[in-house]
Amino acid sequence: AVKDRNANITIETFDSLSTPILNATDVMYVTRIQKERFESMDAYRRVKDCFVINNEVLTHCKSDMIIMHPLPRVNEIAVEVDSDERAKYFQQMKYGMYVRMALLALVTGVY
């Protein structure tokens, strides 16, 4: 666990999606398992489906938790999750686009 003394925030990482962890999670930031970081395809295949978020997983989560993802996704978040109100990754993507547009406008002198 990492504790930020100034903000009184604790960040924890886990290697499983157990029910107690899901029950306590406020923000779930999901990323893809990066195939290119593994030494072999066998090693990648062993872990690639370990953290798949689907509607069954969400039954163990808080109703006000949010799910974020940098997109694009591979299979780590099932398409069925897209319609869940906790899924914020499309909103996250849209906000990121606006920030990049503003930065480009600033550096090109358009704004």
FENHUTA-V667154 format. One line per field, one symbol per residue. psi: psi as a letter, one per 20 degrees, with the letter a starting at -180 (. if undefined). burial: # if it has 16 or more other C-alpha atoms within 10 Angstrom, else .. A space follows every 10 residues. Layout:
psi = ???
burial = ???
//
This chain:
psi = qppohhilpp pqqrjrmqgh ghhipgpoop rqpohiiqhq hggghhihjh mppahgghij qqhjqqpqpi qqrejipqhh hhipiiojhh gggghhghgh gggggghijh .
burial = .......... .......... .##.#..#.# ###....... ...#...#.. #.###..#.# #...#####. .....##... ##...####. ..#....... .......... .
//
